[in-house]
Amino acid sequence: MSKTEAKAADGQDPTGAAPHPAAEMDTALTGFLSEFTALQAEIKTRLQQQEERLTMLDRKHAAATTADRPMLSTGHEPEVPHRKAFGAYLRSGDDDGLRGLVLEGKAMNTAVAADGGYLVDPQTAETIRGVLHGTASIRGIANVVTVEATSFDVLVDHSEIGSGWATETDPQAETDTPLIDRISIPLHELSAMPKASQRLLDDSAFDIEGWLANRIADRFARAEAAAFIHGDGVNKPRGFLDHTAVDNASWSWGNLGYIATGASGDFAATNAADAIVDLVYALDAPYRAGAVFVMNSKTAGAVRKMKDADGRFLWSDGLAAGEPARLMGYPVLVAEDMPDIAADAHAIAFGDFRSGYTVAERPDLRVLRDPFSAKPHVLFYATRRVGGDVSDFKAIKLLRFAES
């Protein structure tokens, strides 16, 4: 190649003159555009890679969140069809949606007997259960168990297992055999029958499930509260006051021990607070740790005026909202079904009801719609099965308003 050709290929003027400024700018602009295009492509590639990484992280986070979600959330979706079908049944009697509906792995039609009604949807049942547990009833301090059978058996070992000290060489003596007592708590049918007009049910703005839950819970709570205290055990739970009460000095299993106030129908005229102190220490020490006083409002009004020998009130109100009042440091349950102060009345109970009284119930709640018996109203016959009885006679003591 000649020198002239080489200069031309190098972008120089073959004549040897200096390059033209326009040509020089052209070359520089071409190089800049080439580098800018390369940089733009690199940035785009990096953005795509970053987006892919973020997408992958989002998927992993969503998977982890789903895996860690509480069972309540995962169990909510299957309940929705049942609630919708149950609402249609309550409003119009249309039970097509309930027949054969599967809820929690069970076919709903297997839970329906002839004229037995349909199981209440889980949300409504939980509302009723929450109200029952929140009411001022023995249920709130008792041992509550859920069973599938028609009764619940409590095995009570009310004797001590024999024991003794042993050495390596001495012969072993046979220990005593413990005595086991069986208490059977049958379940009884508790029912409520609220009613509503068909016109009200046709109103889509009317919360039929909430209305029904409140009505049923109110009836059930009042019936249970009375039965757990006074019930005779005939087609209802047996209340703890239905059992024979004997002087605590001669207490025996199957009876409840009582402490007398020293005056008929009242506290003693002098040292009235001594009866409360005696009642507390009549209960064995293992039970006192979880013990609760039970009385009605009238009795509470009389007790809260009492003072000890140093002039201090025995009664103290709860320091926080929702905290129960305390008597001698023990919580007080104000249950209006307890008897008033009267001659020979057992107006105050003290004990560890978690050990001393057991409430057994079935988890299902049924509702049968009856549009015929009370026209133009619609009746809702709701039923559930519940039982209750004393399960440990050592755990509850009574205060008797009598001389002895």
BAROTI-903438 format. One record per residue (C-alpha): residue number from 1; residue in three letters; x, y, z. Coordinates in steps of 0.2 Angstrom, whole numbers, plus 2048, in hexadecimal, padded with zeros to 3 digits. Each point is the difference from the previous one (the first is absolute). Last residue first. Layout:
  resi  resn    X    Y    Z
   NUM   ala    X    Y    Z
...
//
This chain:
  resi  resn    X    Y    Z
   404   ser  68C  787  A39
   403   glu  7F8  811  803
   402   ala  7FB  802  7EE
   401   phe  805  809  7F1
   400   arg  80A  7F2  7F8
   399   leu  810  804  7F7
   398   leu  804  7F2  7F3
   397   lys  810  7F6  7FC
   396   ile  805  7FA  7EF
   395   ala  810  7F6  7FB
   394   lys  7FE  7F1  80B
   393   phe  7F0  7FA  7F7
   392   asp  80A  7FE  7F0
   391   ser  7F6  7FD  7EF
   390   val  7F0  80A  805
   389   asp  7F4  7FF  7F1
   388   gly  7FD  807  7EF
   387   gly  7F8  7FB  7EF
   386   val  7FD  808  7EF
   385   arg  7F8  7FB  7F0
   384   arg  7FB  80D  7F3
   383   thr  7EF  805  7F9
   382   ala  7F9  80F  7F6
   381   tyr  7EE  801  7FA
   380   phe  7FE  80F  7F5
   379   leu  7EE  806  7FF
   378   val  7FA  80A  7F1
   377   his  7F2  80C  803
   376   pro  7F0  803  7F6
   375   lys  7FC  7F2  806
   374   ala  806  7F8  810
   373   ser  800  7ED  7FD
   372   phe  803  801  7ED
   371   pro  810  808  7FC
   370   asp  80B  7F4  80A
   369   arg  813  801  7FC
   368   leu  80A  7F3  80A
   367   val  811  805  807
   366   arg  80E  7F5  806
   365   leu  810  804  80A
   364   asp  80E  7F3  800
   363   pro  80F  800  80C
   362   arg  7F8  7F5  80D
   361   glu  802  805  812
   360   ala  807  7FB  811
   359   val  801  80C  80E
   358   thr  80A  7FA  80F
   357   tyr  800  807  811
   356   gly  80D  7FE  80E
   355   ser  811  801  7F8
   354   arg  7FD  810  7F6
   353   phe  7F4  805  80D
   352   asp  80E  802  80D
   351   gly  7F5  805  80E
   350   phe  7F5  80D  80A
   349   ala  7ED  800  800
   348   ile  7F6  80E  808
   347   ala  7ED  801  802
   346   his  7FE  7EE  807
   345   ala  7EF  804  808
   344   asp  7FC  7FA  812
   343   ala  7F6  810  804
   342   ala  802  80C  7F2
   341   ile  80E  809  7F6
   340   asp  7FB  800  7EE
   339   pro  802  7F0  7F6
   338   met  80D  7FF  7F1
   337   asp  7F7  802  7EF
   336   glu  807  812  7FF
   335   ala  812  7FA  7FE
   334   val  80D  80D  805
   333   leu  810  7F7  7FF
   332   val  80D  806  80D
   331   pro  813  7FE  7FE
   330   tyr  80A  7FC  80F
   329   gly  80B  80C  80A
   328   met  7F5  801  80F
   327   leu  7F2  804  7F5
   326   arg  804  805  7EF
   325   ala  7F7  809  7F2
   324   pro  802  7F9  7EF
   323   glu  80C  808  7F2
   322   gly  7F6  806  7F1
   321   ala  807  812  801
   320   ala  80F  801  80B
   319   leu  802  802  813
   318   gly  7F3  7F4  805
   317   asp  7F6  805  80F
   316   ser  806  7FB  812
   315   trp  7F5  7F7  80D
   314   leu  807  7FC  811
   313   phe  7FF  812  805
   312   arg  80D  805  80D
   311   gly  7FB  805  812
   310   asp  80E  7F7  808
   309   ala  7F5  7F2  806
   308   asp  7FA  7FD  7EE
   307   lys  7F3  809  7F7
   306   met  7EF  7FC  7F8
   305   lys  7F7  80C  7F5
   304   arg  804  7F6  7F0
   303   val  7F7  7F1  808
   302   ala  7EF  808  800
   301   gly  800  806  7EF
   300   ala  807  7F0  7FA
   299   thr  7F2  7F7  807
   298   lys  7F3  80B  7F7
   297   ser  80A  7FE  7F0
   296   asn  801  7ED  800
   295   met  80E  7F5  807
   294   val  80F  7F5  7FA
   293   phe  811  802  807
   292   val  80E  7F8  7F6
   291   ala  80E  7F4  804
   290   gly  80F  7FC  7F5
   289   ala  80E  800  80D
   288   arg  7F3  7FB  80D
   287   tyr  7FE  7EF  7F9
   286   pro  812  7F9  806
   285   ala  7FD  808  811
   284   asp  7F1  7F7  805
   283   leu  7F0  80A  801
   282   ala  7FA  803  812
   281   tyr  80D  80E  800
   280   val  7F6  80C  7F5
   279   leu  7EF  7FC  809
   278   asp  808  804  811
   277   val  806  811  7F9
   276   ile  7EF  804  7F9
   275   ala  7F7  7FB  811
   274   asp  80D  80A  80A
   273   ala  7FA  810  7F6
   272   ala  7F1  801  80C
   271   asn  80A  803  80F
   270   thr  7F1  804  80A
   269   ala  7EE  800  7FB
   268   ala  803  7F0  7F6
   267   phe  7FB  800  7EE
   266   asp  7EE  7FF  7FB
   265   gly  7F2  7F4  7FD
   264   ser  802  7F6  810
   263   ala  810  806  809
   262   gly  810  7F6  802
   261   thr  807  802  7EE
   260   ala  800  7ED  7FE
   259   ile  80D  7F8  7F5
   258   tyr  7FB  7F3  7F3
   257   gly  807  7F0  7F9
   256   leu  7F9  7F9  7F0
   255   asn  7FB  7EE  7FF
   254   gly  804  7F1  7F6
   253   trp  810  7FD  809
   252   ser  7FF  803  813
   251   trp  800  810  80B
   250   ser  7FD  7FE  812
   249   ala  809  810  806
   248   asn  7FA  809  7F0
   247   asp  7EE  7FF  806
   246   val  7F7  7F8  7F2
   245   ala  7F9  806  7EF
   244   thr  7F6  7F3  7F5
   243   his  802  803  7EE
   242   asp  7F4  80B  7F6
   241   leu  80B  810  804
   240   phe  80D  7F9  7F4
   239   gly  7F3  800  7F1
   238   arg  7FB  7F1  7F7
   237   pro  7FF  803  7ED
   236   lys  7EE  7FE  7F9
   235   asn  7F4  7F2  7FB
   234   val  7FF  7FC  812
   233   gly  811  805  808
   232   asp  7F8  80B  80D
   231   gly  807  810  7FA
   230   his  803  80E  80D
   229   ile  812  806  7FC
   228   phe  805  7FA  7EF
   227   ala  7ED  800  7FB
   226   ala  7FE  812  803
   225   ala  80F  806  7F6
   224   glu  7FB  7F3  7F2
   223   ala  7EF  807  7FE
   222   arg  805  812  800
   221   ala  80F  7FD  7F4
   220   phe  7F5  7F5  7F4
   219   arg  7F3  80D  7FE
   218   asp  80C  80F  7FD
   217   ala  80B  7F5  7F4
   216   ile  7F1  7FC  7F6
   215   arg  7FA  811  7FE
   214   asn  811  807  7FC
   213   ala  804  7F3  7F4
   212   leu  7F0  802  7F7
   211   trp  802  813  7FE
   210   gly  812  7FE  7FA
   209   glu  7FB  7F2  7F3
   208   ile  7F0  80A  7FA
   207   asp  809  810  7FD
   206   phe  7F2  80A  7F8
   205   ala  806  80A  7F1
   204   ser  7F8  7F3  7F4
   203   asp  7EF  803  807
   202   asp  7F6  7F0  7FD
   201   leu  804  7FA  812
   200   leu  7F7  810  807
   199   arg  7F1  7FC  7F5
   198   gln  800  7EE  806
   197   ser  7FE  806  812
   196   ala  80C  7FA  80C
   195   lys  800  7F2  80E
   194   pro  80C  7FA  80D
   193   met  7FF  7EE  806
   192   ala  80D  7FA  80C
   191   ser  805  7EF  805
   190   leu  80C  7F6  80B
   189   glu  801  7EE  7FE
   188   his  808  7F6  80E
   187   leu  811  7F8  801
   186   pro  804  7F4  80E
   185   ile  80E  802  80C
   184   ser  807  7F0  807
   183   ile  80A  801  810
   182   arg  80C  7F1  803
   181   asp  80A  7FE  810
   180   ile  811  7F9  801
   179   leu  807  7F9  810
   178   pro  813  7FF  800
   177   thr  808  7EF  805
   176   asp  80B  800  80F
   175   thr  812  7FC  7FE
   174   glu  808  7EF  802
   173   ala  80F  800  80B
   172   gln  811  7FE  7F8
   171   pro  80D  7F5  80A
   170   asp  80F  809  807
   169   thr  811  7FE  7F7
   168   glu  801  80F  7F4
   167   thr  7F5  80C  80B
   166   ala  7EE  806  7FE
   165   trp  7F6  80E  806
   164   gly  7ED  7FF  7FE
   163   ser  7F2  803  7F4
   162   gly  7ED  7FD  7FF
   161   ile  7F6  809  7F3
   160   glu  7F5  80D  809
   159   ser  7EE  800  7FF
   158   his  7F3  80A  7F6
   157   asp  805  7F9  7EF
   156   val  7F2  808  7F5
   155   leu  7FC  7F9  7EF
   154   val  7F4  80B  7F7
   153   asp  7F4  7F8  7F3
   152   phe  7F8  80B  7F3
   151   ser  7EF  7FB  7F8
   150   thr  7F7  800  7EF
   149   ala  810  7FE  7F6
   148   glu  809  80D  7F5
   147   val  808  809  80F
   146   thr  806  812  803
   145   val  806  804  811
   144   val  7FD  80F  80B
   143   asn  809  801  812
   142   ala  7F7  80D  809
   141   ile  804  813  803
   140   gly  7F6  807  7F1
   139   arg  7F4  7F2  800
   138   ile  7FA  805  811
   137   ser  7F8  80F  7F8
   136   ala  803  812  7FE
   135   thr  800  800  7ED
   134   gly  80F  800  7F5
   133   his  801  7ED  7FD
   132   leu  7EE  800  7FA
   131   val  803  80F  7F5
   130   gly  80F  7F8  7F8
   129   arg  7F7  7F0  7FD
   128   ile  7F2  80A  7F7
   127   thr  80C  809  7F5
   126   glu  809  7F0  7FC
   125   ala  7F0  7F8  7FB
   124   thr  7FC  80F  7F5
   123   gln  811  7FF  7F7
   122   pro  7FF  7ED  7FE
   121   asp  7F0  7FF  7F7
   120   val  7F2  7F8  80B
   119   leu  7FD  7EE  7FD
   118   tyr  7EF  7FC  7F8
   117   gly  7F0  7FB  808
   116   gly  7FB  7F0  809
   115   asp  7F0  7FE  7F6
   114   ala  806  7EF  7FB
   113   ala  813  800  804
   112   val  80D  80B  7F8
   111   ala  812  7FE  803
   110   thr  803  7F4  7F2
   109   asn  7F8  80D  7F4
   108   met  80F  80B  804
   107   ala  80D  7F5  7F8
   106   lys  810  801  80A
   105   gly  811  805  7FA
   104   glu  800  811  809
   103   leu  7EF  804  7F8
   102   val  7F9  7F6  7F1
   101   leu  7EE  806  7FA
   100   gly  7F5  7F1  7FD
    99   arg  7F1  809  803
    98   leu  803  811  807
    97   gly  7FE  80A  7EF
    96   asp  7EF  7F7  7FD
    95   asp  7FA  806  811
    94   asp  7F5  80E  7FA
    93   gly  7F6  805  810
    92   ser  7FF  812  7FA
    91   arg  80B  80B  80C
    90   leu  807  7F2  80B
    89   tyr  804  7F4  7F2
    88   ala  808  80E  7F5
    87   gly  80B  805  80F
    86   phe  805  7EE  802
    85   ala  805  7FF  7ED
    84   lys  80B  80F  802
    83   arg  807  7FB  810
    82   his  804  7EE  7F8
    81   pro  808  808  7F1
    80   val  80B  80B  80B
    79   glu  806  7F3  80B
    78   pro  80C  7F8  7F4
    77   glu  809  811  7FE
    76   his  803  803  813
    75   gly  80A  7F1  803
    74   thr  810  806  7F8
    73   ser  7FF  810  80B
    72   leu  7FC  7F7  810
    71   met  80E  7F4  7FD
    70   pro  80D  80E  802
    69   arg  80A  806  7F1
    68   asp  812  7FA  801
    67   ala  800  7F6  7EF
    66   thr  7F6  80D  7F7
    65   thr  80D  80E  806
    64   ala  80E  7F5  7FB
    63   ala  7F9  7FD  7EE
    62   ala  7FD  813  7FE
    61   his  811  804  806
    60   lys  808  7F3  7F4
    59   arg  7F6  807  7F2
    58   asp  804  812  804
    57   leu  813  7FB  801
    56   met  7FF  7F9  7EE
    55   thr  7F8  80F  7F9
    54   leu  80D  80B  808
    53   arg  80E  7F6  7F8
    52   glu  7F8  800  7EF
    51   glu  7FE  813  801
    50   gln  812  802  805
    49   gln  805  7F5  7F1
    48   gln  7F5  80B  7F4
    47   leu  807  810  807
    46   arg  812  7F9  7FD
    45   thr  7FC  7FC  7EE
    44   lys  7F8  811  7FD
    43   ile  810  809  808
    42   glu  80B  7F6  7F4
    41   ala  7F6  804  7F1
    40   gln  801  812  804
    39   leu  813  800  803
    38   ala  802  7F7  7EF
    37   thr  7F5  80D  7F7
    36   phe  80A  80E  809
    35   glu  811  7F9  7FA
    34   ser  7FA  800  7EE
    33   leu  7F8  811  801
    32   phe  810  807  807
    31   gly  80B  7F8  7F2
    30   thr  7F5  807  7F2
    29   leu  800  811  808
    28   ala  814  800  801
    27   thr  801  7FB  7ED
    26   asp  7F4  80D  7FB
    25   met  809  80D  80A
    24   glu  810  7FC  7F7
    23   ala  7F8  800  7EF
    22   ala  7F8  812  804
    21   pro  811  806  806
    20   his  809  7FB  7F0
    19   pro  810  7F6  802
    18   ala  811  809  7FE
    17   ala  807  800  7EE
    16   gly  80B  7F1  7FA
    15   thr  7F9  7FF  7EF
    14   pro  7F8  7EF  805
    13   asp  7F5  80A  80D
    12   gln  800  7F5  80F
    11   gly  7F3  7F4  805
    10   asp  80C  7F2  802
     9   ala  7FA  7F7  7F0
     8   ala  804  810  7F7
     7   lys  811  801  808
     6   ala  804  7EE  7FB
     5   glu  7FB  803  7EE
     4   thr  80B  80F  7FE
     3   lys  80F  7F6  808
     2   ser  7FD  7F2  7F4
     1   met  7FA  7EF  804
//
